[in-house]
Amino acid sequence: MTQPTTFSLIQAGLSIHGDVASDHGISCFGLVDGDLRATHGLVHVGPQGLVRGAVTGEHVQVDGTVEGDVAARKSLQINGRVKGRIIYAGTIRLGTNAALEGTINRVPNITYGSAQETQPATVEQPPEPESLGT
């Protein structure tokens, strides 16, 4: 016997001001002014959905707009607009309507609550060349 799929729905016209966290899937067709995170399942930002914050999940699908960082632990599909850093550990698929403003980084692994989800990637700069006296 298979387990039923559990998810929460943020309907069009609903506005949430604050972070949303779930242990199962979330579909957002309204406005979330805060982070949207799920430990398991799909995090879906629907065509009219808007998230002004980070979106993190096992599987992430963006059909609407995310104004913040996106992190997907297994799969990421973008058909909408993302303005922020994109980090994924599994697969990524960009649709024909994808509009991206930011960076895309593939990492070997993302764990729930890891620093990679919330902190900018650190890039080591090469040392400055030593000046030769004139």
C-alpha positions as CSV (number, residue, x, y, z in Angstrom):
1,M,0.0,0.0,0.0
2,T,1.4,3.4,-1.0
3,Q,1.3,6.4,1.3
4,P,-1.0,9.3,0.2
5,T,0.7,12.4,-1.0
6,T,0.5,15.2,1.5
7,F,0.9,18.9,0.6
8,S,-0.3,22.3,1.7
9,L,-1.9,24.8,-0.6
10,I,-1.4,28.6,-0.5
11,Q,-4.3,29.7,-2.7
12,A,-4.4,32.7,-5.1
13,G,-5.5,35.8,-3.1
14,L,-3.9,34.5,0.1
15,S,-1.0,36.6,1.5
16,I,1.4,35.3,4.1
17,H,3.9,37.6,5.8
18,G,6.5,35.4,7.4
19,D,8.4,32.2,6.8
20,V,6.5,29.0,5.8
21,A,8.1,25.7,6.7
22,S,6.7,22.2,6.1
23,D,7.7,18.6,6.4
24,H,5.8,17.8,3.2
25,G,5.0,19.5,-0.2
26,I,3.8,23.0,-0.7
27,S,2.1,24.7,-3.6
28,C,2.0,28.5,-3.6
29,F,-0.4,30.4,-5.9
30,G,-0.5,33.4,-3.6
31,L,2.1,35.7,-2.0
32,V,4.6,34.6,0.6
33,D,6.6,37.5,1.9
34,G,9.2,35.3,3.6
35,D,11.0,32.0,3.1
36,L,9.2,28.9,1.7
37,R,10.9,25.7,2.8
38,A,10.0,22.0,2.8
39,T,12.0,19.0,4.2
40,H,10.3,16.5,1.8
41,G,8.2,16.5,-1.3
42,L,7.7,19.2,-3.9
43,V,7.8,23.0,-3.4
44,H,5.9,24.5,-6.2
45,V,5.5,28.2,-6.9
46,G,2.5,28.4,-9.3
47,P,2.1,30.7,-12.3
48,Q,0.6,33.6,-10.3
49,G,2.6,32.8,-7.2
50,L,5.1,35.2,-5.7
51,V,7.7,34.4,-3.1
52,R,9.8,37.3,-1.7
53,G,12.4,35.2,0.1
54,A,14.3,31.9,-0.2
55,V,12.7,28.8,-1.6
56,T,14.2,25.5,-0.5
57,G,13.0,21.9,-1.0
58,E,13.8,18.4,-2.0
59,H,12.1,19.0,-5.4
60,V,11.5,22.6,-6.5
61,Q,9.3,23.8,-9.4
62,V,9.1,27.6,-10.2
63,D,6.3,28.6,-12.6
64,G,5.8,32.0,-11.0
65,T,8.2,34.5,-9.5
66,V,10.8,34.1,-6.7
67,E,12.6,37.2,-5.5
68,G,15.3,35.4,-3.5
69,D,17.6,32.4,-3.5
70,V,16.4,28.9,-4.6
71,A,17.9,25.7,-3.4
72,A,16.9,22.2,-4.6
73,R,18.3,19.0,-3.0
74,K,17.2,16.6,-5.8
75,S,15.5,18.3,-8.8
76,L,14.8,21.8,-9.9
77,Q,12.5,23.0,-12.7
78,I,12.2,26.6,-13.7
79,N,9.6,27.9,-16.0
80,G,9.1,31.3,-14.3
81,R,11.3,34.1,-13.0
82,V,14.0,33.8,-10.3
83,K,15.9,36.8,-9.1
84,G,18.6,35.4,-6.8
85,R,21.2,32.6,-6.4
86,I,20.2,29.2,-7.6
87,I,21.8,26.2,-6.0
88,Y,20.9,22.6,-6.9
89,A,22.4,19.2,-6.1
90,G,20.5,16.9,-8.5
91,T,19.1,17.9,-11.9
92,I,18.0,21.2,-13.3
93,R,15.6,21.9,-16.2
94,L,15.0,25.3,-17.6
95,G,11.7,25.9,-19.5
96,T,11.3,28.2,-22.5
97,N,9.8,30.9,-20.3
98,A,12.6,30.8,-17.7
99,A,13.9,34.3,-16.7
100,L,17.0,34.3,-14.4
101,E,18.8,37.1,-12.7
102,G,21.6,35.7,-10.6
103,T,24.0,32.8,-10.5
104,I,23.5,29.1,-10.9
105,N,25.7,26.6,-9.0
106,R,25.6,22.9,-8.9
107,V,26.9,21.4,-5.7
108,P,27.5,17.8,-4.8
109,N,25.0,17.7,-1.9
110,I,22.6,19.9,0.0
111,T,21.3,18.9,3.4
112,Y,18.2,20.5,4.9
113,G,19.2,23.5,6.9
114,S,22.8,23.5,5.5
115,A,24.8,26.7,5.2
116,Q,24.8,26.3,1.4
117,E,21.0,27.1,1.4
118,T,21.3,30.4,3.1
119,Q,24.9,31.7,2.8
120,P,26.6,33.0,-0.3
121,A,29.1,30.7,-1.8
122,T,32.7,31.5,-0.8
123,V,35.1,32.0,-3.7
124,E,38.8,32.1,-3.0
125,Q,40.6,34.9,-4.7
126,P,44.1,34.3,-6.1
127,P,46.8,36.2,-4.1
128,E,47.9,39.5,-5.4
129,P,51.1,39.3,-7.3
130,E,54.0,40.7,-5.3
131,S,55.4,43.9,-6.7
132,L,59.0,43.8,-7.9
133,G,60.8,46.9,-6.6
134,T,61.8,49.4,-9.3
